[in-house]
Amino acid sequence: MAGVGSIPVVDHHCHLSPTGEGLAAVARFRAAGGTHLFLATQNYDARVPTDLEGYRRQFELTERLARRSREECGVEVYLVVAPYPIDLLAAAESLGLEPALALQRAALDLAGRWVRERRAVAIGEVGWPHFAVESGVAAASRSAFQHALEVAREAGCPAVVHGPDLDAAGWRGLGDDARRAGLEPGRVIKHYARSPRPPGTEVVASYLAQRELVTRVLEEPGPWFLETDFLDDPRRPGAVLDLATVPRRARALAERGPSFVERLRVPFLDSVERVYGLRPERRAA
């Protein structure tokens, strides 16, 4: 990618599916100048898992997609695994609320083991429903989320959070949740952030790489990330953003001059190192 030089180009949050574009999307990301993906697991079947073995198979499928992306497309992939928090609602319908909560906790423990075994770099997506639910389900969801933060603390890794858009009180509350679990707020990442976080916020934002939003946050002190939340869903082609979006945004910024290239170090290098303890390297093309 002309102008970026040796800086890697990192999409902090995406999904891939064996029934979607899969490696074709990764190849498009690479061709646009992308180098690194944070790949979050997801449900690959119409029904959510109702036992721990179902989550084990899900994580392993995501791991295979990551391995093939490295081997066949030359893109480095960091794995992020956890039971999707909304699974609790569907599982409760077939198992009952308490068994469904127990399954969420067990799957979170499994995700923590994957981090300790260096098969994954973070717990995610974890969180709570971004829509109104019955009070008992809401309480169970918050209990599962608190357990997720405790697992992240024990595994020594970040937690990538799914949830509603946050106002200033919401960002503060998320930091308070982290502290109650003994996890540094700076190791909690609110993915799918669609507006600048309030000044002084300790929780990290992973910003959706929309053109106007990228321009607004470019001067924000780190750490922060850029993401597409690419879903790889054949029913919604290109949603949320196409996987080539982050490298295209980076190229457009780099063409504006060296100072913009320097700012790209924040989401692509400095934040990855500060939050994850990883140092992404740009491979030769």
Secondary structure as UniProt FT lines:
FT   TURN            2..6
FT   STRAND          10..14
FT   TURN            18..19
FT   HELIX           23..31
FT   TURN            32..33
FT   STRAND          36..40
FT   HELIX           52..73
FT   STRAND          76..81
FT   TURN            85..86
FT   HELIX           87..95
FT   HELIX           97..116
FT   TURN            117..118
FT   STRAND          122..127
FT   HELIX           135..155
FT   STRAND          159..162
FT   HELIX           168..180
FT   TURN            181..182
FT   HELIX           185..187
FT   STRAND          188..193
FT   TURN            199..200
FT   STRAND          204..208
FT   HELIX           211..217
FT   TURN            218..219
FT   STRAND          224..227
FT   TURN            234..235
FT   TURN            237..238
FT   TURN            243..244
FT   HELIX           245..254
FT   TURN            255..256
FT   HELIX           258..265
FT   HELIX           266..270
FT   HELIX           271..276
//
